[in-house]
Amino acid sequence: MLGKTKIGCGFKGVIYYNLQKAKDSEILFSNGLASNDMKGLIMEFETIRGENPNISKPVWHTSLSFAKEDNISNDKMAEIAQKFMEKA
């Protein structure tokens, strides 16, 4: 497994990047979010961001990449991601 983290200032770009149809991506797990579509997620994150406008870079995006031969299920990926977040 490889991990790559980026810090940024805009939610729109990272959400569009991760949920573009050409990537055939899906949300495996979320915690405390009501939306699961691009526009809803952007609105939610921007609303939360408004709670503390002094933070200049509120976006933390981490990609966890697995080798195809690992053959990991979506449930296992979600479990690994949750454990990663607990330790981050």
BELZINOR-V303009 format. One record per residue. PHI is phi in whole degrees, 0 to 359 (NA if undefined). BURIAL is b if it has 16 or more other C-alpha atoms within 10 Angstrom, else e. Layout:
phi: <PHI	PHI>
burial: <BURIAL	BURIAL>
This chain:
phi: <NA	242	240	221	243	230	249	212	246	234	283	303	298	290	289	300	300	282	249	295	298	297	273	53	268	209	274	268	199	216	229	85	255	270	264	221	245	305	297	295	295	300	298	298	296	293	296	296	302	297	294	218	291	282	278	278	229	275	266	238	241	241	256	250	249	244	289	302	289	293	50	265	287	300	298	292	300	297	297	297	297	296	295	300	295	295	267	283>
burial: <e	e	e	e	e	e	e	e	e	b	b	b	e	b	b	e	e	b	b	e	e	e	e	e	e	e	e	e	e	e	e	e	e	e	e	e	e	e	e	e	b	b	e	e	b	e	e	e	b	e	e	e	e	e	e	e	e	b	b	e	e	e	e	e	e	e	e	e	e	e	e	e	e	e	e	e	b	e	e	e	b	e	e	e	e	e	e	e>
